[in-house]
Amino acid sequence: MGVFNKRKIALGVIAAISSGSVFAASDSNDTIVVTTASGFQQKIEDAPASISVVSREQLETKAYRDVTDALKDVPGVLITGGGSSSDISIRGMSSKYTMILVDGKRIDTRNTRPNSDGSGIEQGWLPPLAAIERIEVIRGPMSSLYGSDAMGGVINVITRKAQKEWKTSLRADTTLTERKNSGNSHQSSIYAAGPIIDGLLGLQVHGLYSHRNEDKFIGGFNKQEMRNGSATFSLTPDEQNTFDFVAGRYEQDRDSTIGKTRECTPKSCDDNVNRYKRNNYSITHNGNYDFGTINTYIQRDESSNPGRDMKYNETVFNNHSVFMLDDHTVSIGGQYRYEDLRDDGNQLPSARDVNKLTRWSWALVAEDEWQMTNDFALTGGIRMDKDENFGAHWTPRLYGVWHADEQWTIKGGVSTGYRSPDLRHVAPNWGQVTGGRFLKGMILGNSDLKPEKTVSEEISVIWNNQDNFNIGITLFNTDFKDKITEIRDCDKDSAKPCAPINGINYDFISKRENVDKVNMHGVEATMNWDIIEDWSLTANYTYTDSEQKSGDFKGKPLNKTPKHMANATLNWQTLPEMKTWTRVNFRGKTSDYLLRTRMDKGTPSYTFVDIGVSYNLTKELRVLGGVYNVFDKRVTEENHGSVLDGRRYNIGITYDF
């Protein structure tokens, strides 16, 4: 395809996203269109990144409960935990290094959970599956486009948009566990979108209610409840401009009861009740013009942890513009971000009145995709971030895509990532309580901390016979430096016990320092095969290895990531109105890994097998069913350091009209 025609296609798909419509991903890679890798729409094989897509069709036909369930089959992605307490890690990087976006806008509420990530909380803010058009997953650093936190990768959840006719989807499902001491769960959701004033004003709304009963064994899943709702008004004054006005309210509850999932300790014998709340507001302008496109938004995100008197507010103004210039697609943009944290938990007696921390930052971004020949494109980009605490930081990337012929594609490049320390981490007059239910500790802020940084290289080879089969392999290497590590200043069980502070004895006092260097490398292999008309097979394998290159645990692995992971899914259409699937997820054993200030033991391997079916009773009514963990593999706290559900049965119904 010539450059001129290719550019016209690119401009056409950019216009589509600006007007609010999207392309649904299908099973065939040559029709999958993505946006996250470059900020504008392009075919997935042209994208300058390692990227996977979960399509609308997959979300409709599988008995998935949420986004984490849908991502279990993605290469390089590790889902830890279960139920509504699942976290997402990419290429051996822990969950805090994965940036989560909804329609390109970040979700970040971790500052209301300072001592742990609160497994599954970030994913709990996402829309219900009925409201999602597709999920794009980038593996590897993307800080050159998205800034801090995008060190491990990016997950972009793209929602369905209002169309010319009203569409409504109602869904309810129940998951019943076979073991009497495990909690059952129930979920219901609604999605509706359509015109209020034809050609001028549209509305999209979605809501979710989810409830899981508390397990009845120590260390099991808490009682969990989520209540989410969002509304988007889309104003289209003409064919070139669209304005979206979004408002959302989200609530999550996590409760654990003494005698069920919680036991008494010398420090505490009370039930644990946690409430998390989030409000989100944004105004977005999409413009589609002869020269290219403009995307501008302002977003206000308010999150709170009422039980601990914590509030975190974030305001972001962002602009991203794309210009089509002959053989060049040039993207430029900028961002301003302001963070405001209020927390009454400061433990330092000399700074008890210090309960507010703020930070501003701004960034400039430039990127150019140069179509050097009909078959080779080179993307170069750079981002400059200016932070109130750390000054300027530069994150470049360079990536090439070569279509050697109609069947072979080779692509690869070098990208960089970084993550700024959290607000409390760099406040010298801050002491954060820690230690959980067993110890009384404190972590001191350190104003000398620097951002964590990564440099990642990857190369991919993809073969697609343009008919019914494609296969790909990716090699990646990541060097991680200035990793922030918790260092014990004193410990009651060491030769250096802690002196009382303001009459209070502490079991330990820690501080954070930039000390560690880490290397992570691995291989990702994927295969998609349409065996015959009604049968298809997808499979992938990931090898990941990590090694700490400095610090007290030099030579040891970093995270609790299996060296070997494999997934396979077989889909077949039994009847015209019925689709059936089965999948296998293998997670190899893990080596010993770094747990805050010590090495913890690794965990054994396990394999899960799931089967499911979707049946269209009518054009509008569809029944979904599945059996998860068919062979009832036991994954327990004692053996694996976490709990995963045993055999369970899911039944759901969807009504689309």
N, C-alpha and C positions, 0 to 999 in steps of 0.2 A: 504494500500500500504506500503510495507516495506521501511525502511530507505534507503537502497542501491538503489532501483529503483527510489525512490523519488529524490535522489541526482543526478541520471543520467538525469532525466527529467530537474532538475534545471540547470545542466550544459548545456543541449541542448538548453534551451531557452536563457541562457546567451550568448551562441555562436551566436544565431540568432541576438541579438541586436548588438553584436560586428561586425557582417558582414554587418550591415546596414538594415536588414529586420526587420519587426515588425509583431506582431500578431494583427489582427483586433479584437476589442471587439465586441461580439455579444450580443444578448438580454439575453442569458443564462449565469448566473453568473459563472457556472463551466467551462466556456471557456474563461473568461476574464482574461488577463494577464497584470500585471502592473509592473512598475519599480520604481516609485517615493518614495514608502514607505521605501525601503531598499537599493536602488542603484543598484539592480539587478532584473531580471524578476522573477515573481512568480505569482501563481494564486491569484485572488483578495481575496478569503476567507482565504488565508494564510498570507496576508499582515499584518504587525504589526502596523496598523493605521486604522482610519476611512477614507475610501477612496471611491470615486465615479468616474465613467468613462462615458464620452460622446463618443460614438463610431463613427466610420467612417460612418456606415449606418445611424445613426441619423443625422449626418451633411449633408448627401446627400439627405435625404427624407424630412427634415423639411425646412421651409422657413426662416431659420435663416439668419441674416445679418452679424453677427460677433460673437466673442467668448462670450461676455457678454449676448447676446441673447440666446446662447446655454446653459448657466449656470443657467438660471432662474429656472429650475426644480430641481436643486441639493439641497438636504436637508442641512440646516445650512448655506446656501449661500443667501445673500441679495444683490440684484442688485439695487443700488440707481441711480436716474436720468434716463434719456432716450436718445434716439437718439444716437449720438456719444459722449455723455457726461455722460456715465454710469460708476459707480465705483463698486467694488466688496468688500463686507465685509463678513467675516466668523465668525460664533459663537459670534456675538456681538462685534467683534473687528473691528475698522475702517480700511479703505482700505490700509493705509500705513503699516499695520501689516500683510498684505498678500503678500507673495513672489511670483512673477510671473517669470516662467522659460520658455525658449524655448529650447527643447532638453536638459534639465538639466542645462542650463546656464541662469543666472539671467538677468533680465531687471530692471534697476534702474536709472531713470532720474529725480527724484523728486527734486534734488538739483537745477535744473534750474527753479523751481517753488516754492520759499521759503515760501510764505505766505499762499498758499493753494495748494491742490493736483492737481488743474486743472483737474476737473472731466473728466475721460475718456481718458486722454492723455496716460497713461501707457498702456492701452489696445489697443490704436491706433498703437502701434509699433508691434503688433502681426501679424503673417502671415494671409493671407486670408483663408477662410474655405476650399477652394479647395486644399490647400497645407497641411492640417492637417490630420493626421492619427487618432488621438484620443486626448482627453483632460483628464488628471488625476487630481482630486481635493482631497487634504488631508485636513481634518478638525481637527484643533488642532495644538499645537506647534510642529515644526520639526527642531528647532535650533540645535539639536544634530547632524543632518546631514548637514543642509544648512546654519547654522550660523544666523547672525543678520537679522532681518526683518521677519523671519518665525515664528512669535509669534502666529498669528491667524490661519495660514494654508499656504498651498502651492498649486499653480496652475501650472501644467507642461503641456505645449502644445508640443505634439510630432508630428513632421512633417513626411510626406511621403518621402520615400527614392527612389533613382534611382534603377530600377530593370533591368532585362535582356533585356526588350523591352521598346521602347519609349511609354510613356503615356502622353497625353496632355488633359487638362481640361480648357475649356473656359466658363466663367459664366458672366451673366449680369442680374441685377435686378433693379426694380424701386419700390419705395414705395410712394403712393399717399395718402395724408391726406384729410379727408373729410371736415375739417374746412379750410376756405379760408385764415385765418390768420396764419396757421401753414405751415411750409416749407416742400416741397417734397424732396425726396432724391433719388440718383441714384448711382449705384455701378457696377464696372466691375473688373474682376480679371482673371489671367491666371496662370496656373501651368503646367509645363512640366518637365519630367525627363526621363532619359534613358542613354544608353551607348554611349560614344564617341569612345572608343577602347574596344571591347568586352573583358570582364574578367579583365580589367585593370583600365579603367578610365570612370567614369560616371559623369553626370551633372544633377543638379536639379535647376530650376529657378522658381520664382513666383513673381507676381506683382499685385498691387492693386491700383485702383483709385476710390475714394469715394467723393461724393459731396452732401451736404445738404443745401438747401436754408434757409436763415434767416427767423425766425418767424416775425410776424408783430404785436407783443404786448410786452409791457414792462415785462422783466423777462423771455421771451421765449428763445428758443434755438438760439445760434449764427449761423451765416454762418460757415459751417465746411467743410474743404477739406483735404483729405489725399492722398498722393502719396508715395507708398512703393514699393521697389524692392529688391530682394536678389538672389544670385547665390551661389551654393555649388558644388564644384568639389570633387568627391570621388575617391581616388586612392587606389586600392587593389592590391598590389604587389604579395601577396600570400594569401592562405586561412586563415592565422592566423592574418593578419594585415590589417587595413583600416585607411586611412588618409583623413580627410575632411577639405577642405579649403573654408571658408565662407566669403562673403563680402555683406553687405547690406546698402542701403541708404533709409532713411525714412524722410518724411516731413509732418507737420500738420499745418493748418491755422485755426485760430478762430477769426472771425470778428463780432463786434456788432456795429450797426448804431444808432445814435441819432434819435429818432422818431420811430424806429422799436422795438428793444429789449432793448434799452438803453435810459435813460432820463438824462437831464441836472441836475447837482448838483452845489452847490456853489463852489465846488472844481474842477469840470471838466464838460466841455460841448463839448467834442471831441469824435469822433468815436474811438472805441478801436480795434486795430489791433495787433494780436499776431501771431508770427511765431515760430514754434518749429522744430528743425532738429536733426537727429541722424544718425551717421555712426557706423556700427558694423563690426568687423573683428575677425575671430577666426580660429585657427588651432587645430584640434582634432585628437588624435590617439586612436583607439580601437584595443586592442589585445586580441585574444582568444587562450589560451594555455592549455596544459594538466592540469596544477595546478589551473586554473581559468581564470580570465579576468583582464585587465588593461585598464582604461580610463583616458586619460590625455589631457588637453586642455589649451591653452592660449587664452584669449579674450581681445580685446581692444574695449571699448565702448566710443563714443564721442557724447555728447549731447549739444545743445546750445539753447539759447533763445535770438536771435539777437536783438530784440526790447529793451531788458534790459541789453545788453552787458554781458551776462552770458554764461560761458562755463564750462562744467563738464566732465572730462575724468576719466575713471576707467579702470585699467588694472588688470586682474585676471589670476593667474596660478593655476590650480587645478589638483589634481591626486586622483583617486579612484580605488583601487585594491580589487578584490574579490578572496578569496582562498577557495576551496572546500576541507575540511579536515574531512573525515568520517562523523560524526554526526554534524559537525560544518561548518557553512558558515561564514567565517571571512572577514570583510571589514576593510581596513585601508586606510587612505588618508591624504592629506594635502592641504593647500591653502595659497597663498600669494595674497594680494589685496592692490593696491595703488590707492588713490583718489586724484584728482587735480581739485580744483575749482577756477575759475577766475570770479570775480564779481566787477564791478565798483560802486556798490550801497551802499558801506559802508557810514553810516551817521555820524559817530563820527568824529568831526573836528580834534581831536588829532591823528586820525589813518586813514585819508583819503588816505594815500599812501598804506594802507594795502588792497590789492585787490586780494590776492592769499592765499588760504588755502589748505593745503595738509595733508594727513594722510596715514599711512601704518598699516597693520594688517596681522597677519598670524595665521593659525590654524592647529591643528592635530586632526584627527578623528579616532576612533576605534569602531567597532561594531561586535558582534558575535550573530548569530542565532544558537542556540543549539537545535537540534532535540532530546529532552530528551527521548521521546518514539515515537512510530509510530503516536501517536495522539496528542502529545503536544510539542510545540516549544516555547522556551523562548529567546527573543531578548534583549540584553543589550548593550548599547552604551554610549559613552561619547565623547564630543568635548571640546577641550581647545583652546580658542581664545586669542591671545596676541595683544593688541591694543596700538598704540602709546600714546594714551591719558588715557586709563583706566586700563592698566596692563592686567593681566590674568583673564579670565572668563571661568568657567566650566559649561557645559550644559549636564547633563546625561539624559538617559531615560531607562525604563525597561518595556517590553511589552510581554504578553503571549497570545498564541493562542491554544485553546483546541478544537479538533474535538471530541465531546463526542460520537457521532456515525455518520452514514452516513448523517443524516439529521440535527443534532444540532451542532452549533459552538458557543463557548463562548470565547470572547477575550477582553482584556483590559490591562491597564497599567498606568504608570505615566510618563509624559514627561515634559520637561522644555523648556522655550523660553526666548529670550532676544532681545533687540533692542538698538543699540548704538545711542546716540544723533547725529543729523546731524552736519555737519562740522561747520556751522555758530553758532549752539547752544552752542558750547563749546569754541568759540573764545572770550576771554575777551575783546579784542579790536575791537569788531564788533558791529555795530548798524544797524539793518535791518529795512528798511522803511516798514510801514504797515498802515492799516486804510482804504484801498479801496478807493472808490470814495467820501466818505462822511467825513472822519476824517483824520488827519495827525498824525501818531503815529510812535513809534520806539520800537523795541524789542532788548534788550541788550544780548550779549552772556554771558555765565556763565561757567567758567572753572571747577567749582565744581560739575557739573552734573555727574550723574552715569547712566549706562545703565538701561533701563526698564527691568523688569523680570516677568516671569510667571511660575507657577507650575500648571499643568493640570492633572486631573485624569479622566479616562473614563472606562466604561465597556459596552460591546455589547453582545446581545444574538441574534443569527440568526437561523432561521429554514428554510430549503430548502427541499422540498419533492422530489428533484432530477427529477422532471417531468415538472410541469408547474406552480409552485407557490413557492415564498419565501417571508419571512417577517423578519424584524429585528427591534430591538429597542436599542438605545444607550443613556446612562446617562453620562453627562459630568459636570465637575466642574473646574473652573479656578480661581486661586488667582493671582491677578496682583498687584505688588508692585513697588515702586519707579517710579510711573507714572509721566512723565514730564508734568507740568501744567504751563500755563502762569499766572503770578502774576503781577498786576498793582502796579508800584512804585508810580505813581502819575497820576492824572486825572483832567482835567479842571472842571469837574462837581462834584468833591468831595471836601472835606475839605483840601486836599493836592494837589493844582494845580502844574503843572510842571513849573520849572524855564526855561527860554530860554537857548538854547544851541547854542553858536556861533551866537547869534542874531536871532535864529529861534525858534518860539513858536510851541510847540507840544501839541496836544489835550490830549495825554497820552503817557507814557513811561512804558514799561513792561520788565520783565525778566522771564526766565524759571527756575523752581525749581523742584526737586524730592520731591513731597509732598503727593501724593495720593496713597491709597490702594483701590482696587476694587475687588469685587467678581462677577463672572459670572457663571451661571449654567443653565442647560437645558436638554431637551429630544429631540431626533431625532428618528422618526419612519419611516420605509420604507416598501413598498410592491410592488412586481412584479408578475403579474398574466397573463399567457397565457390562456385566457378564452376558446377559441376554436382555431382551426387551423389558422384562419385569423383575430382573434381579440385578443388584449392584452391591459392590463391596468397597468399603473405604478402610484403610489401615494406616497406622503411623507408628514409628519407633523413635524414642529419644534417649540418647546417652548424654549424661551430664556429670562432670567431675569438677570439684573445687579444691583449692589448696590455699591455706593461709601462708603468706610469704614472709610475715613478720609477726612480732608480738610474742606473748607467752606461749601461744599454741601453734607456733610455726610448724608447717608440714602437715597440720591437721585439716580436715574438711571444714567448711564454713556452716552451711545450712543443712537442715534435715530434708535433703532432696535425694530421692532414689537415683542411683547411677543409671538404672535401666527402667524405662517406662514404655508400655506398648498398649495400643488401643486398636480394636477392629470392630466394625459394624457391618452387618449384613442386612440389606433391605430387600424385601420382595413383596410383590403385589399379588396376594392370594386370589382376590376377586376384584372386579372393577371398582367396587366400593370399599375395599378393605386393603390396608397396608400393614405389613408385619415387619418387625425388626428384632434383631438380637445384637448385643454388643458385649465385648470382653474388654475389661480394663485390668492391666497388670501393672503393679507397682513393685519394683525390686526392693531389696533390703537397703537400708541406709547405713552409712558408716557413723561412727561417733561424730557429734556435731557441736558447734559452739552455742551454748545457752547462756546468754548474758555474760557472766564472768567465769564460767567453767565449761568443761566439755561434758556432754551428756551422752548416754549410750545410744547406739543406733537401734533400728527397729527391723523386724523380719519383713519379708516380702508377703504380698497377698494378691489374689486375683478375684475380681468380681465378675459375675455373668448376669446380665439383665436381658429380659425379653419383653416385648410389648406389641400392641396392636392398636390401630385406629380404624374405626368403622363409620362410614357415612350412612346414617339411618335415612336421612333425606338430604337435599341440597344444603339445607341450613343447619341441620343437627348432626353432630359428630360425637361419637363415644370413644374415649381413650382408656386404655388399660395397660398395666405393666406389672411384672414381678421383678423386683430388684434384689440383687444378691441371692440369686436362685439357690445356690448351694449353701447358703447361710454361713458364710465365712465369718469367723469371729475376730474382730479387731478391737482389742481392749486397751485400757489405760496401762495395765500391768505389762503387756507385751509390746505395744506399739506407741505408747506415750499419748495416745488419743483414743477416742471412742468413735466407731462408725457403726451405723445401724446394721442389724442382721437382716434376715429375709423379711420383706415387706411387700404389700400389695397396694397398687395405686389404681384408682378408678376415677375418671373424670368425664365431664360432659361439656361440650362447647356448642353454643347456639349463635350463629352468625346470620344477621339479617340487615 
